[in-house]
Amino acid sequence: MPKIANIDLGEFPLLLAPMEDVSDPPFRAVCKENGADLMYTEFISSEGLIRDAIKSRQKLDIFDYEKPIGIQIFGGDEDAMAMSAKIVDATNPDLLDINFGCPVKKVVCKGAGAAVLKDIDLMVRLTSACIRSTSLPVTVKTRLGWDERTKNIEEVAERLQDIGVQALTVHGRTRMQLYKGEADWTLIAKIKNNPRIHIPIFGNGDIDTPEKAVAYRNRYGVDGIMIGRAAIGYPWIFREIKHYMATGETLAPPTIAERLQACRKHLYGSVSWKGEKLGILEMRRHYASYLKGLSHVKEYRTRLVMTESMAEIVDILAEVEDHYSQEPEFV
């Protein structure tokens, strides 16, 4: 049963990935309700935290019902990472996670995220600076390597464990792959089977069905699975995986009523946390996922992303529920 320091995560934990502009408190709330065992904030710039940037500070918001929860930071400067770790420590999450895997150009160009995969010594120094500056357990999320020729994750795992990292999540792609192609979990399995490695190893990449989650657990022997894109607009992925693991049976998909209930909860949470204007704006990216698979739904979806009125959005969602409750749900 994997544990991070004294954090008991259950027999086979399902982790919600930290996703920029997605993994905010309203989104995390619906995922937690549906079975996510460990969640993370959106990644936070160490430089932004030190500058007291409003957006970076807001990402530190965590709530008791979310626990256990980790705050994730990124950066390429030791002093900035150390200072950020102290700031995070004061907010009292359950752990501090470091992002050495983000492939996005604007992050990589600053020598942060997946860019650090090109310099393992720097990765070790940055991680050590965080570990020295916090009383929290420190974990790391990263990728297999920078490109096909530099898949250095086995060395990375050993060196990070040696300096005190207490869990490692590995996305089964290189930075150069971005999110293309199929995630390769074979190196993740090699880390897990390394007799030197005793910290929990979590796998990430391409898990989008309960069947795949169980197959990858059995095939690669990881301690848990991190799920990202498959949870967007579909937080039920967590409960479906747990049900399949426990029974070997596929759980029925959420009803229209359940879909709309989660969507409304997400919407109200977004408006409550960000204010009405920004909350409505940032919900627009989620409607397509919540309504995915419904026949002829484009008209409703278009109306949802065009309106700026909370009352109108609520009315449209009620229309959707009423309309699709009268006919077969999926095409």
N, C-alpha and C positions, 0 to 999 in steps of 0.2 A: 504494500500500500504506500504510494508515494507521499512524501512530506517535504515541504520546503521549510527548513528550520523547524518550528513547532506548528506550522500550519498543516492541519490534516485535510487532505483534498479528496478523501474517499478512495474507493478501490481503483477506479480508472477515470480520472477527471477529464471533463470537457472544458476547454478554455476558450474564452471569447477573445479573438485577436484584437489588438489595438489598431484601429483604422482611422486615418486622418479624415476629419469632417464626417465621421460616421459614429465612432464609439464614444459618444457623449452620454451624459447621465440619462436622458430620456430613452435612448436606444438601449443602453445597458439595463434599464429597468425592465423592459419587455423580455430581454434575453435571460435575465436572472429569474424572472417569473416562470420561464419555460425550461429551466434546468441548467443554466451555465454554472459551473462549479467555481471558476476563477476568472475574473475579468480584469481588464486593464484600461486605463484612460487612453485617449488619443496621445500620440507621442508629443512631447513638449520640448521645445528648443531650450537648451541650457542658456544660450545667449539671451533669448527672450525673457526667461525667468529673471535673470540678473538685471536686465534693463527694466524689469517690472512691466513688461508689455501686457496689456490688458487681456488679450486673447490667451497668452500663455498662462497667466495667473488663473484665468477662469477655468482652464483645463484641470487645475488642481482640485476642483470641487468633487468631493466624494461623500457618500452617505452611508450610514450604518447598515442599512438593508442590503448594500452591495457587497459587504464583506464576505469572504476575503477578496481584496482588490489590490492591484498593484498600480503604481504611477510609473509611466514610462518616459524616460528622457533620452535625448540624443545630443551629440555635439562632438567636436573634434579637438577641444582645448582642455587640458587637464585641470587648470584652475577653475574654468567655468563649470566643468562637470562636477568638481568637488563642491563648489559653492551651491550649485543646483541640488546636489544630494542633501546638503544641509537644509535647504529650503523645503525639499520634499519630506525630509525626516520630521519637520515640525508640523506637517499636515496629518501625520499619523495614519498612513496607509498600512497595509500588511506587508508590503514589500516594495522594493525599488527595482524596476526593470530597465535595462539599457538596450536601446535599439542600435544594433549594428547590421541591420538588414534592409532598411528602406532603400529601394532602388531609384526613387524619384530624383530627377536631375537637379532640382533646386536644393535638395539636401546633400546629394553626392558632391555637387560643385563646391560646397562649403567644407568638404573633407569630413563629412559626418555620415551616419547611416551606413550603408553598404560600402562606402568608400574606404572605411577603416579595414575592410577585409584585405586591402592591398598592403597593409602594414600591421602584422600581428603584434609586433613589439609595442606599437602605439595603442592597439586595442587593449593589451595587457596594462599599459600605463594608465589609460583612461579608466579602465575598470577598477584598478587598484586605488585610484584617486577617489572614486565613489565609495568603495568599501571602507576606506579609512575615514570618510566624512559622514557616515551614517551608522545608526544602530540597527537599521532595518536589514533583513535578508536581501541580498542583491542577486538578481537573475539576469540572464541575457537572452535576447532574441536575435538570431542572425541567419545567414544563408550558407549554402555549401561552399561558396567562394566567390571571387570576383568574376571569373569566367571559366570555361571548360579546362583551361590549362592550370588553373590555380585553385582547385578544389581542396582547400586546406583545413576543412572543418574538423578533421580528426586531431590535428595539432592544436587547433583553437580550443577544442573541448578539453583536452588535457591541461593546457596552460591556464585556461580560465578556472577550471576546478582547483588547480594547484594554488591559485591566489585567493580562493575563498568564494567563488560564485556558487550559489546553492541550487541552481537548476538552469537548464539550457533548453531553449526552444529553437528548432532548426526548420527553416522553410526549405523544401527540397528543390530549390532552383538556385542558379547563380544570379549575380546582379545583372549580368548582360542578358539573361533570359527575360528579365522583368517578370511578367506573369504569363509568358507564352510557353507553348509546349506543355508536356506533362511533367509534373513534379517527380523527382527521382528520390525515393526514400531509402535506397540501398546503403548510402553512406550514413544515414541516420541510424539504421540498424547496426552498422559496424561500430558506431560510437556506443550504442547501447550494449553491445556484446563485448566491448573492450573491458577486460578484467580490471583495468585501472580506474574505470569510471564508476562512481558510486552515487553521483547526484542524479535526480530525476531528469530524464530526457523526453521531451515532448516533440511530436512531429506535427508539421504544418504544411498544407498545400494540397489542394484539390479534393478535400473531403466534403462531399456534397450530398451523400445519402447514408442512411444507417448501414446498408450492406457494405459500402466501401469502408466505413469507419471500423466495422468488425473485421473485415478482411485485412485492413492495414494493421490493426492491433495484433491480429494473429500472425501475420506474415513478418512484421518488422519488430515486434516485441517492445514497442515504446511504452512509456509509463502513462501517457495520456495524449490527447489530441487537441490541437488548437484549430478553431474554425473561424474563418473570416468572412469571405464574400458570400458563402452559402447561408449565412445568418441574416444578411441584409433583406429586410422585408419578410423574413421567414424565421423568426426566433424559435419556431417549433422544431427546428432541426435538432436541438438539444434533447428535448423530451422524446423525439422519435428514435434517436440513437440509443438513449437509455432503455427505452422500451424494447427495442430490438435486441440489445445486449442481454437483457434480463429474460426475455421470452422466446427469442428467435422469430417473433412475429412482427409484421409490419403494422404500425399504428395507422389508423385512418387519418387522412389529412385534416387540417382544421376546417371547420365549417365556415360558411360565409360570415355568420355571426361572430365567430372567433377571430377571423381575419380583421373584420371591421372594429371589433373591440380593441384588439392590439393596436391597430392603426390610430384609433382615437386616443388611446392611452399615450401613445408615442407623440401624437400631435399636441395634446394638452400639456404633456411634460415639456415638450420643446418650447411652447409659448410661455409656460411658467418660468422656465430656466433662462430663456434668451430674450423674452419680451415678444409681444405679438408680431411685430413686423419681421424681425429676423427669424423668429420661431416658425412662422408660416413659410418664409422663403426657404429655410433649410430643410423643411419637411418635403419639399417638392421632389427631391431626389429619391424619396422612399415610396411614393405612391405606385410607381410601375411595378415594384417588387411585391408590395402587398396585394396588388390586383392581378398579378401574373397568372395566366392560364384561364382567365375569365373570357368568355366569348364576346366579341364586339365591345370591348371595354374602352376603346380609344377615346370615344366622345367624353366619357366621364373623366378619364385621366387628363385629357386636355383641359377640361373645365377646372379640375383640381389644381393644376399648375398655373392657371391663368388668374384665378381669383386671389384677391388680397384681403378678403373678408373672412374672419373666423366663422361668423354665422353662416355664410354661404358654403364654406367647406363642410361644416357639420351637416347642413342640409343635403349637400351632394352625396356625402357618405351614407346618409340615411336613404337616399334614392337608390344608391348602389345596393345596399343591403336588401331593400324592398324588392328591387328588380330581380336580383340573382337568387333570392330565396324562392322565387317562383319557377325556376327552371334548373336543369342540370348545371352543375357548377363549372365543370372543366371541359375544355375542348382538346 
